[in-house]
Amino acid sequence: MNRTVRFPIMAALLLAAALFAAGFVGGRSGPVDGAASLLSAPVSASAPREESLPDVIDRVSKSVVCIKSTTVVEMRNPMMDDPFWRRFFNGPSEQEQNNLGSGVIVSRDGYILTNNHLVGGAREVTVLLHDGRELEAEVVGADARSDVAVIKIEEGDLPEITLGSSAGLRLGETVLAIGYPFGIGETVTKGIISAQGRALKLVEYEDFIQTDAAINPGNSGGALINDKGELIGINTAIASRSGGSQGIGFAIPIDFARSIMEKLIKDGRVVRGYVGVYPEEVTADMVEYFDLQGKEGVLVTNVGADTPAEKAEIKRGDVIVEFDGKKITGVDQFRMLAADATPGEKVDVVLVREGRKKTVSLEVGEKPGETSGQAVEKNA
């Protein structure tokens, strides 16, 4: 009896399932039609494919060149300090020195950004392009205080690099170093940004990007790029006990290098701003003494006579915490901000005096003694 009762129920369920699969349940389209409509629906356009690193390198490497320069160096003999020996010999002798390095094409009409220590004072400069052509170059301008230089070749339609920005860079970002180490040919190395704001006391104005991308002799003047192929720095130096790469390389941030480059192209020299103070780092003891909000600013230890600072009534013992809208984090940064200011322009300077903040207006002067390579006092 149970068996006869269950059979019609089971048969009805099987019939309903068959009708449902055929798409006739309730007189509406069933799952079959639904599947067909999904398959025939237009597929949305996929996001554009990101450029791979090999593609980036292939595009950007054409903008990096090998630079050969010849300079004349004076070979000093200590014996020539003695008047007796100078009577019989002709004094210091001169010798040619050949240098190898790298550069980056920054304009289609032949301007190339590189390092001063590679081409500054050079008697002869030649450029080897990516396609194998070798061309003579002239030095447009070289700045020993920042180690930035610009040279030019008379050639058109060159593969210029895209200038990025060094503002907003973060530790850990991927970077590529491209150059001609040891003159063996173009080489690409990969790493990350390890640190920022480094000062090595190699030149007067420093704010280096530190990277673990391998940088070796011959990489100087070459490109440090981000993963988009934008120039973010000019490779300049390494910290090494062996003379080769040990994972500590340094590059000039492109924002700073670009400001120097533009001045060199326009005037052939760099005119720097001048405030007229002697700054010193703020120590932990000074924070409490001057009632500061942490180790901010720089302490004014002296003010030059008849300088923009004196005219703005900045005094010894003041702590400058802001310059032209930018917070001051240390002496090197303050000196670079002052130097980058345009002579003649007026800027607001925020300082702390006797525990109170005060804003003064200062007209930026022109830094004296800007002959390339001339030693100057560490003022700003």
C-alpha positions as a Markdown table, in Angstrom:
| # | Residue | x | y | z |
|---|---|---|---|---|
| 1 | Met | 0.0 | 0.0 | 0.0 |
| 2 | Asn | 2.7 | 2.3 | 0.9 |
| 3 | Arg | 4.5 | 1.4 | -2.3 |
| 4 | Thr | 1.4 | 2.3 | -4.5 |
| 5 | Val | 1.0 | 5.7 | -2.7 |
| 6 | Arg | 4.7 | 6.7 | -3.2 |
| 7 | Phe | 4.8 | 5.8 | -6.9 |
| 8 | Pro | 2.4 | 8.5 | -8.2 |
| 9 | Ile | 4.2 | 11.1 | -6.0 |
| 10 | Met | 7.6 | 10.1 | -7.4 |
| 11 | Ala | 6.3 | 10.1 | -11.0 |
| 12 | Ala | 4.9 | 13.6 | -10.5 |
| 13 | Leu | 8.2 | 14.9 | -9.1 |
| 14 | Leu | 10.1 | 13.4 | -12.1 |
| 15 | Leu | 7.6 | 14.9 | -14.6 |
| 16 | Ala | 7.9 | 18.3 | -12.9 |
| 17 | Ala | 11.7 | 18.2 | -13.0 |
| 18 | Ala | 11.6 | 17.3 | -16.7 |
| 19 | Leu | 9.3 | 20.1 | -17.5 |
| 20 | Phe | 11.4 | 22.6 | -15.5 |
| 21 | Ala | 14.6 | 21.5 | -17.3 |
| 22 | Ala | 12.8 | 22.0 | -20.6 |
| 23 | Gly | 11.9 | 25.5 | -19.7 |
| 24 | Phe | 8.1 | 25.3 | -19.5 |
| 25 | Val | 7.4 | 25.7 | -15.8 |
| 26 | Gly | 4.8 | 28.4 | -15.2 |
| 27 | Gly | 5.0 | 29.3 | -18.9 |
| 28 | Arg | 8.2 | 31.4 | -18.4 |
| 29 | Ser | 11.8 | 31.0 | -19.7 |
| 30 | Gly | 13.7 | 28.8 | -17.4 |
| 31 | Pro | 17.4 | 28.3 | -16.6 |
| 32 | Val | 18.3 | 27.3 | -20.1 |
| 33 | Asp | 17.2 | 30.6 | -21.6 |
| 34 | Gly | 18.8 | 32.4 | -18.7 |
| 35 | Ala | 22.2 | 30.7 | -19.3 |
| 36 | Ala | 21.9 | 31.6 | -23.0 |
| 37 | Ser | 21.3 | 35.3 | -22.1 |
| 38 | Leu | 24.3 | 35.4 | -19.8 |
| 39 | Leu | 26.6 | 33.9 | -22.5 |
| 40 | Ser | 25.4 | 36.3 | -25.1 |
| 41 | Ala | 25.7 | 39.4 | -22.9 |
| 42 | Pro | 28.4 | 41.9 | -24.0 |
| 43 | Val | 31.7 | 41.5 | -22.0 |
| 44 | Ser | 32.8 | 44.7 | -20.4 |
| 45 | Ala | 36.1 | 46.1 | -21.6 |
| 46 | Ser | 39.0 | 45.0 | -19.4 |
| 47 | Ala | 41.3 | 47.5 | -17.7 |
| 48 | Pro | 44.3 | 48.5 | -19.9 |
| 49 | Arg | 47.3 | 46.2 | -19.3 |
| 50 | Glu | 50.0 | 47.7 | -17.2 |
| 51 | Glu | 53.3 | 48.2 | -18.9 |
| 52 | Ser | 55.7 | 45.4 | -17.8 |
| 53 | Leu | 59.1 | 46.3 | -16.4 |
| 54 | Pro | 60.9 | 44.9 | -19.6 |
| 55 | Asp | 58.6 | 47.2 | -21.7 |
| 56 | Val | 59.5 | 50.2 | -19.5 |
| 57 | Ile | 63.2 | 49.4 | -19.7 |
| 58 | Asp | 63.0 | 49.0 | -23.5 |
| 59 | Arg | 61.4 | 52.4 | -23.8 |
| 60 | Val | 63.5 | 54.4 | -21.3 |
| 61 | Ser | 66.9 | 52.9 | -21.9 |
| 62 | Lys | 67.0 | 54.7 | -25.3 |
| 63 | Ser | 67.1 | 58.0 | -23.3 |
| 64 | Val | 70.2 | 57.0 | -21.3 |
| 65 | Val | 73.6 | 57.7 | -22.8 |
| 66 | Cys | 77.3 | 57.0 | -22.1 |
| 67 | Ile | 79.5 | 60.0 | -21.5 |
| 68 | Lys | 83.2 | 60.2 | -22.0 |
| 69 | Ser | 85.1 | 63.3 | -20.9 |
| 70 | Thr | 88.7 | 64.4 | -20.8 |
| 71 | Thr | 89.9 | 66.8 | -18.2 |
| 72 | Val | 93.4 | 68.1 | -17.4 |
| 73 | Val | 94.6 | 67.6 | -13.9 |
| 74 | Glu | 97.6 | 69.1 | -12.2 |
| 75 | Met | 100.1 | 66.5 | -10.9 |
| 76 | Arg | 101.5 | 68.0 | -7.8 |
| 77 | Asn | 104.9 | 67.0 | -6.6 |
| 78 | Pro | 105.6 | 67.8 | -2.9 |
| 79 | Met | 109.3 | 68.4 | -3.8 |
| 80 | Met | 108.2 | 71.5 | -5.8 |
| 81 | Asp | 107.4 | 73.2 | -2.5 |
| 82 | Asp | 111.1 | 73.6 | -2.1 |
| 83 | Pro | 112.5 | 76.6 | -4.0 |
| 84 | Phe | 115.7 | 74.7 | -4.6 |
| 85 | Trp | 113.9 | 72.1 | -6.8 |
| 86 | Arg | 111.8 | 74.7 | -8.5 |
| 87 | Arg | 115.0 | 76.2 | -9.9 |
| 88 | Phe | 115.7 | 73.1 | -11.9 |
| 89 | Phe | 112.3 | 71.8 | -12.7 |
| 90 | Asn | 109.2 | 73.5 | -14.2 |
| 91 | Gly | 106.8 | 73.1 | -11.4 |
| 92 | Pro | 103.6 | 71.0 | -11.4 |
| 93 | Ser | 103.0 | 68.9 | -14.5 |
| 94 | Glu | 99.7 | 68.5 | -16.3 |
| 95 | Gln | 98.1 | 65.2 | -17.2 |
| 96 | Glu | 95.0 | 64.3 | -19.1 |
| 97 | Gln | 92.4 | 62.2 | -17.3 |
| 98 | Asn | 89.7 | 60.3 | -19.0 |
| 99 | Asn | 86.3 | 59.8 | -17.3 |
| 100 | Leu | 83.4 | 57.5 | -18.0 |
| 101 | Gly | 79.9 | 58.0 | -16.9 |
| 102 | Ser | 76.3 | 58.4 | -17.9 |
| 103 | Gly | 73.7 | 61.0 | -18.8 |
| 104 | Val | 69.9 | 61.3 | -19.5 |
| 105 | Ile | 68.4 | 63.0 | -22.5 |
| 106 | Val | 65.8 | 65.5 | -21.2 |
| 107 | Ser | 64.8 | 67.2 | -24.5 |
| 108 | Arg | 64.4 | 66.1 | -28.1 |
| 109 | Asp | 66.8 | 68.8 | -29.2 |
| 110 | Gly | 69.8 | 67.4 | -27.3 |
| 111 | Tyr | 70.0 | 68.6 | -23.7 |
| 112 | Ile | 71.4 | 66.0 | -21.4 |
| 113 | Leu | 71.4 | 66.0 | -17.6 |
| 114 | Thr | 74.4 | 64.5 | -15.8 |
| 115 | Asn | 76.9 | 65.1 | -13.0 |
| 116 | Asn | 79.3 | 68.0 | -12.5 |
| 117 | His | 82.1 | 65.7 | -11.3 |
| 118 | Leu | 81.9 | 64.0 | -14.7 |
| 119 | Val | 82.0 | 67.0 | -17.1 |
| 120 | Gly | 82.8 | 70.1 | -15.0 |
| 121 | Gly | 86.0 | 71.7 | -16.4 |
| 122 | Ala | 86.3 | 69.0 | -19.1 |
| 123 | Arg | 88.4 | 69.8 | -22.2 |
| 124 | Glu | 86.4 | 67.4 | -24.4 |
| 125 | Val | 83.1 | 65.6 | -24.0 |
| 126 | Thr | 81.6 | 62.9 | -26.2 |
| 127 | Val | 78.3 | 61.1 | -26.0 |
| 128 | Leu | 77.6 | 57.6 | -27.1 |
| 129 | Leu | 73.9 | 57.2 | -27.9 |
| 130 | His | 71.8 | 54.0 | -27.5 |
| 131 | Asp | 71.9 | 53.4 | -31.2 |
| 132 | Gly | 75.7 | 53.4 | -31.4 |
| 133 | Arg | 76.3 | 57.0 | -32.7 |
| 134 | Glu | 79.0 | 58.9 | -31.0 |
| 135 | Leu | 78.7 | 62.7 | -31.0 |
| 136 | Glu | 80.6 | 65.7 | -29.6 |
| 137 | Ala | 78.9 | 67.6 | -26.8 |
| 138 | Glu | 79.4 | 71.0 | -25.2 |
| 139 | Val | 79.0 | 71.8 | -21.6 |
| 140 | Val | 76.1 | 74.2 | -21.2 |
| 141 | Gly | 76.6 | 74.7 | -17.5 |
| 142 | Ala | 78.0 | 72.8 | -14.4 |
| 143 | Asp | 77.3 | 73.4 | -10.8 |
| 144 | Ala | 79.9 | 72.1 | -8.3 |
| 145 | Arg | 77.8 | 72.9 | -5.3 |
| 146 | Ser | 75.0 | 70.5 | -6.3 |
| 147 | Asp | 77.0 | 68.2 | -8.6 |
| 148 | Val | 74.5 | 68.8 | -11.4 |
| 149 | Ala | 75.5 | 69.6 | -15.0 |
| 150 | Val | 73.9 | 70.0 | -18.4 |
| 151 | Ile | 75.6 | 69.2 | -21.7 |
| 152 | Lys | 74.1 | 69.4 | -25.3 |
| 153 | Ile | 74.6 | 67.6 | -28.5 |
| 154 | Glu | 73.6 | 69.0 | -31.9 |
| 155 | Glu | 71.0 | 66.4 | -32.9 |
| 156 | Gly | 67.2 | 66.5 | -33.2 |
| 157 | Asp | 64.3 | 64.1 | -32.6 |
| 158 | Leu | 66.1 | 62.4 | -29.7 |
| 159 | Pro | 64.3 | 60.0 | -27.3 |
| 160 | Glu | 63.7 | 62.3 | -24.3 |
| 161 | Ile | 62.9 | 60.8 | -20.9 |
| 162 | Thr | 59.7 | 61.6 | -19.0 |
| 163 | Leu | 60.5 | 63.7 | -16.0 |
| 164 | Gly | 58.6 | 62.5 | -12.9 |
| 165 | Ser | 58.6 | 64.0 | -9.4 |
| 166 | Ser | 60.6 | 63.2 | -6.3 |
| 167 | Ala | 57.9 | 64.7 | -4.1 |
| 168 | Gly | 55.8 | 62.2 | -2.3 |
| 169 | Leu | 58.2 | 59.3 | -2.8 |
| 170 | Arg | 57.8 | 56.5 | -0.3 |
| 171 | Leu | 60.2 | 54.0 | 1.3 |
| 172 | Gly | 59.9 | 50.7 | -0.4 |
| 173 | Glu | 58.9 | 51.9 | -3.8 |
| 174 | Thr | 60.4 | 50.0 | -6.7 |
| 175 | Val | 63.1 | 51.8 | -8.7 |
| 176 | Leu | 65.4 | 51.0 | -11.6 |
| 177 | Ala | 69.0 | 52.4 | -12.1 |
| 178 | Ile | 70.1 | 52.6 | -15.7 |
| 179 | Gly | 73.6 | 53.6 | -16.7 |
| 180 | Tyr | 77.0 | 52.5 | -18.1 |
| 181 | Pro | 79.0 | 51.1 | -15.2 |
| 182 | Phe | 82.7 | 50.5 | -15.9 |
| 183 | Gly | 82.1 | 51.4 | -19.6 |
| 184 | Ile | 81.0 | 47.9 | -20.4 |
| 185 | Gly | 77.6 | 48.8 | -21.8 |
| 186 | Glu | 74.2 | 49.8 | -20.7 |
| 187 | Thr | 73.1 | 48.1 | -17.5 |
| 188 | Val | 69.8 | 48.0 | -15.6 |
| 189 | Thr | 69.5 | 47.1 | -11.9 |
| 190 | Lys | 66.4 | 46.9 | -9.7 |
| 191 | Gly | 65.9 | 47.9 | -6.1 |
| 192 | Ile | 63.8 | 50.0 | -3.8 |
| 193 | Ile | 63.9 | 53.4 | -2.2 |
| 194 | Ser | 65.8 | 52.7 | 1.1 |
| 195 | Ala | 65.9 | 56.2 | 2.6 |
| 196 | Gln | 65.4 | 59.9 | 1.7 |
| 197 | Gly | 67.0 | 63.2 | 2.7 |
| 198 | Arg | 70.5 | 61.7 | 3.0 |
| 199 | Ala | 73.5 | 64.1 | 3.3 |
| 200 | Leu | 77.0 | 62.7 | 2.7 |
| 201 | Lys | 79.0 | 66.0 | 2.8 |
| 202 | Leu | 80.2 | 65.4 | -0.7 |
| 203 | Val | 78.9 | 68.7 | -2.0 |
| 204 | Glu | 77.3 | 71.8 | -0.5 |
| 205 | Tyr | 73.7 | 71.1 | -1.3 |
| 206 | Glu | 72.6 | 67.5 | -0.7 |
| 207 | Asp | 69.2 | 65.8 | -0.2 |
| 208 | Phe | 69.9 | 62.3 | -1.7 |
| 209 | Ile | 67.6 | 59.5 | -2.4 |
| 210 | Gln | 69.1 | 56.2 | -1.1 |
| 211 | Thr | 68.5 | 53.0 | -3.0 |
| 212 | Asp | 69.7 | 49.4 | -2.9 |
| 213 | Ala | 69.6 | 49.2 | -6.7 |
| 214 | Ala | 73.2 | 48.4 | -7.6 |
| 215 | Ile | 75.1 | 51.6 | -8.6 |
| 216 | Asn | 78.8 | 51.2 | -9.7 |
| 217 | Pro | 81.5 | 53.5 | -11.1 |
| 218 | Gly | 80.2 | 54.7 | -14.5 |
| 219 | Asn | 76.6 | 54.9 | -13.3 |
| 220 | Ser | 77.1 | 58.5 | -12.2 |
| 221 | Gly | 74.8 | 60.8 | -14.1 |
| 222 | Gly | 72.5 | 57.9 | -15.1 |
| 223 | Ala | 68.8 | 57.5 | -14.5 |
| 224 | Leu | 66.9 | 56.4 | -11.4 |
| 225 | Ile | 63.4 | 55.7 | -12.6 |
| 226 | Asn | 60.1 | 54.5 | -11.0 |
| 227 | Asp | 58.1 | 51.6 | -12.3 |
| 228 | Lys | 56.3 | 53.8 | -14.8 |
| 229 | Gly | 59.6 | 54.8 | -16.4 |
| 230 | Glu | 59.6 | 58.4 | -15.1 |
| 231 | Leu | 62.9 | 60.0 | -14.1 |
| 232 | Ile | 62.9 | 60.5 | -10.3 |
| 233 | Gly | 66.7 | 60.9 | -9.7 |
| 234 | Ile | 70.2 | 61.3 | -11.1 |
| 235 | Asn | 72.5 | 58.5 | -9.8 |
| 236 | Thr | 75.5 | 60.2 | -8.2 |
| 237 | Ala | 77.4 | 58.3 | -5.5 |
| 238 | Ile | 77.8 | 55.1 | -3.6 |
| 239 | Ala | 78.9 | 54.2 | 0.0 |
| 240 | Ser | 81.3 | 51.3 | -0.4 |
| 241 | Arg | 84.4 | 49.8 | 1.3 |
| 242 | Ser | 85.3 | 47.9 | -1.9 |
| 243 | Gly | 84.8 | 50.6 | -4.5 |
| 244 | Gly | 81.8 | 48.7 | -6.0 |
| 245 | Ser | 78.2 | 48.4 | -5.1 |
| 246 | Gln | 77.3 | 47.2 | -1.6 |
| 247 | Gly | 73.6 | 48.1 | -1.8 |
| 248 | Ile | 74.0 | 51.7 | -0.7 |
| 249 | Gly | 73.6 | 54.1 | -3.7 |
| 250 | Phe | 72.5 | 57.7 | -3.8 |
| 251 | Ala | 70.7 | 59.8 | -6.4 |
| 252 | Ile | 69.9 | 63.5 | -6.6 |
| 253 | Pro | 66.1 | 64.0 | -6.5 |
| 254 | Ile | 64.8 | 65.1 | -9.8 |
| 255 | Asp | 62.8 | 68.1 | -8.5 |
| 256 | Phe | 66.1 | 69.6 | -7.1 |
| 257 | Ala | 68.1 | 68.6 | -10.2 |
| 258 | Arg | 65.4 | 70.0 | -12.5 |
| 259 | Ser | 65.6 | 73.4 | -10.8 |
| 260 | Ile | 69.4 | 73.5 | -11.2 |
| 261 | Met | 69.1 | 72.3 | -14.8 |
| 262 | Glu | 66.6 | 75.0 | -15.8 |
| 263 | Lys | 68.9 | 77.7 | -14.4 |
| 264 | Leu | 71.9 | 76.3 | -16.2 |
| 265 | Ile | 70.1 | 76.1 | -19.5 |
| 266 | Lys | 68.8 | 79.7 | -19.1 |
| 267 | Asp | 71.8 | 81.5 | -17.7 |
| 268 | Gly | 74.7 | 79.0 | -17.8 |
| 269 | Arg | 75.1 | 79.4 | -14.0 |
| 270 | Val | 73.1 | 79.0 | -10.9 |
| 271 | Val | 71.9 | 82.1 | -9.0 |
| 272 | Arg | 71.0 | 81.1 | -5.5 |
| 273 | Gly | 68.9 | 82.8 | -2.9 |
| 274 | Tyr | 70.4 | 84.1 | 0.3 |
| 275 | Val | 69.0 | 84.8 | 3.8 |
| 276 | Gly | 72.2 | 85.7 | 5.8 |
| 277 | Val | 71.9 | 83.5 | 8.8 |
| 278 | Tyr | 74.2 | 80.8 | 10.3 |
| 279 | Pro | 71.8 | 77.9 | 11.2 |
| 280 | Glu | 72.4 | 75.1 | 13.6 |
| 281 | Glu | 70.4 | 71.9 | 14.3 |
| 282 | Val | 67.9 | 72.0 | 17.2 |
| 283 | Thr | 68.8 | 69.6 | 19.9 |
| 284 | Ala | 66.6 | 67.9 | 22.5 |
| 285 | Asp | 67.7 | 70.3 | 25.2 |
| 286 | Met | 66.7 | 73.3 | 23.0 |
| 287 | Val | 63.2 | 71.9 | 22.6 |
| 288 | Glu | 62.4 | 72.6 | 26.2 |
| 289 | Tyr | 64.5 | 75.8 | 26.5 |
| 290 | Phe | 62.8 | 77.4 | 23.5 |
| 291 | Asp | 59.3 | 75.8 | 24.2 |
| 292 | Leu | 59.2 | 74.2 | 20.8 |
| 293 | Gln | 56.8 | 71.6 | 19.4 |
| 294 | Gly | 59.4 | 68.9 | 19.1 |
| 295 | Lys | 62.8 | 69.1 | 17.2 |
| 296 | Glu | 61.5 | 71.5 | 14.6 |
| 297 | Gly | 63.3 | 74.3 | 12.9 |
| 298 | Val | 66.9 | 75.6 | 13.0 |
| 299 | Leu | 68.6 | 77.8 | 15.6 |
| 300 | Val | 70.0 | 81.1 | 14.3 |
| 301 | Thr | 73.5 | 81.3 | 15.8 |
| 302 | Asn | 74.5 | 84.5 | 14.0 |
| 303 | Val | 73.1 | 87.0 | 11.6 |
| 304 | Gly | 75.3 | 88.6 | 8.9 |
| 305 | Ala | 75.6 | 92.4 | 8.8 |
| 306 | Asp | 73.5 | 94.1 | 6.1 |
| 307 | Thr | 71.9 | 90.9 | 5.0 |
| 308 | Pro | 68.2 | 90.1 | 4.2 |
| 309 | Ala | 67.9 | 88.5 | 7.7 |
| 310 | Glu | 69.1 | 91.6 | 9.5 |
| 311 | Lys | 66.8 | 93.8 | 7.5 |
| 312 | Ala | 63.9 | 91.5 | 8.4 |
| 313 | Glu | 64.9 | 91.8 | 12.1 |
| 314 | Ile | 65.8 | 88.2 | 12.5 |
| 315 | Lys | 67.9 | 87.9 | 15.6 |
| 316 | Arg | 70.5 | 85.5 | 17.1 |
| 317 | Gly | 68.7 | 82.9 | 19.2 |
| 318 | Asp | 65.6 | 82.8 | 17.0 |
| 319 | Val | 64.4 | 79.4 | 15.9 |
| 320 | Ile | 63.2 | 79.4 | 12.3 |
| 321 | Val | 60.4 | 76.9 | 12.0 |
| 322 | Glu | 58.9 | 77.7 | 8.6 |
| 323 | Phe | 60.3 | 79.3 | 5.4 |
| 324 | Asp | 58.0 | 80.3 | 2.5 |
| 325 | Gly | 55.2 | 78.0 | 3.7 |
| 326 | Lys | 57.4 | 75.0 | 4.3 |
| 327 | Lys | 58.1 | 73.5 | 7.7 |
| 328 | Ile | 61.8 | 73.3 | 8.6 |
| 329 | Thr | 63.1 | 69.9 | 9.5 |
| 330 | Gly | 66.9 | 70.5 | 9.6 |
| 331 | Val | 69.8 | 72.6 | 8.5 |
| 332 | Asp | 70.4 | 70.9 | 5.2 |
| 333 | Gln | 66.8 | 71.3 | 4.2 |
| 334 | Phe | 66.7 | 74.9 | 5.3 |
| 335 | Arg | 69.8 | 75.8 | 3.3 |
| 336 | Met | 68.4 | 74.2 | 0.2 |
| 337 | Leu | 65.1 | 76.0 | 0.6 |
| 338 | Ala | 67.0 | 79.3 | 1.0 |
| 339 | Ala | 69.2 | 78.6 | -2.0 |
| 340 | Asp | 66.3 | 77.6 | -4.2 |
| 341 | Ala | 64.4 | 80.9 | -3.5 |
| 342 | Thr | 64.5 | 83.5 | -6.2 |
| 343 | Pro | 66.6 | 86.7 | -5.3 |
| 344 | Gly | 64.3 | 89.7 | -5.0 |
| 345 | Glu | 61.1 | 87.7 | -4.0 |
| 346 | Lys | 59.5 | 88.2 | -0.6 |
| 347 | Val | 58.8 | 85.2 | 1.6 |
| 348 | Asp | 57.3 | 84.8 | 5.0 |
| 349 | Val | 59.5 | 83.4 | 7.7 |
| 350 | Val | 57.9 | 81.9 | 10.8 |
| 351 | Leu | 60.2 | 81.9 | 13.9 |
| 352 | Val | 60.0 | 81.2 | 17.6 |
| 353 | Arg | 61.4 | 84.0 | 19.9 |
| 354 | Glu | 61.1 | 83.7 | 23.6 |
| 355 | Gly | 58.5 | 80.9 | 23.3 |
| 356 | Arg | 56.2 | 82.9 | 21.0 |
| 357 | Lys | 55.8 | 82.5 | 17.2 |
| 358 | Lys | 56.4 | 85.4 | 15.1 |
| 359 | Thr | 56.1 | 85.9 | 11.3 |
| 360 | Val | 58.4 | 88.3 | 9.4 |
| 361 | Ser | 58.6 | 89.2 | 5.7 |
| 362 | Leu | 62.0 | 88.7 | 4.2 |
| 363 | Glu | 63.3 | 89.8 | 0.7 |
| 364 | Val | 65.6 | 87.1 | -0.6 |
| 365 | Gly | 69.0 | 88.2 | -1.6 |
| 366 | Glu | 71.6 | 86.7 | -4.0 |
| 367 | Lys | 74.1 | 84.4 | -2.4 |
| 368 | Pro | 77.6 | 85.9 | -2.8 |
| 369 | Gly | 80.6 | 83.9 | -4.2 |
| 370 | Glu | 78.7 | 81.7 | -6.6 |
| 371 | Thr | 81.8 | 81.0 | -8.8 |
| 372 | Ser | 81.8 | 77.2 | -9.5 |
| 373 | Gly | 83.9 | 75.3 | -7.1 |
| 374 | Gln | 84.7 | 78.3 | -4.8 |
| 375 | Ala | 84.7 | 77.4 | -1.1 |
| 376 | Val | 82.1 | 79.3 | 0.9 |
| 377 | Glu | 81.0 | 79.5 | 4.5 |
| 378 | Lys | 78.1 | 77.2 | 5.6 |
| 379 | Asn | 75.6 | 79.9 | 5.8 |
| 380 | Ala | 72.2 | 80.3 | 4.1 |
